[in-house]
Amino acid sequence: MKNIKLNFRLLILVVLMAMVSACATNNIRYNNQGYSTVDVHKSLNDVYSEALRLIESDQAPSLAGESYAINTNQKNEQKALILAVNDNDPNDFIEVVMKRVSQSTTNLAVKYGKQGNSLKSATFISMIQEK
């Protein structure tokens, strides 16, 4: 069972890497705090729901390839925040910050780990944009 899960994650990673190659056209910006940001042409509710689903279903594996446990989950009409942490390493986390720009546009900022992993963040953003 463990091998099947590992193979499935590897397959997802390969597919996601292919999707990341299109990120240059997705206007993803990187800042010096480690966040990858982009405006997504979806409502705040849709972006929030998809981000939560990806984390809860382990489609956003930790930097070590393990599951994240949701630590913070906040949402109101204008913004949302999801923080999920690897129980085995508190420095391994994903932070997803969402802000409503308009009814159909959401600013999405993603940060993996303290320094920010732009590849994993871009992959996560692509998964939300593709849905």
Secondary structure as GFF3:
##gff-version 3
##sequence-region A 1 131
A	DSSP	alpha_helix	2	20	.	.	.	ID=ss1
A	DSSP	three_ten_helix	23	26	.	.	.	ID=ss2
A	DSSP	beta_strand	29	30	.	.	.	ID=ss3
A	DSSP	beta_strand	36	40	.	.	.	ID=ss4
A	DSSP	alpha_helix	44	56	.	.	.	ID=ss5
A	DSSP	beta_strand	69	75	.	.	.	ID=ss6
A	DSSP	beta_strand	79	86	.	.	.	ID=ss7
A	DSSP	beta_strand	89	102	.	.	.	ID=ss8
A	DSSP	beta_strand	105	112	.	.	.	ID=ss9
A	DSSP	alpha_helix	118	130	.	.	.	ID=ss10
###
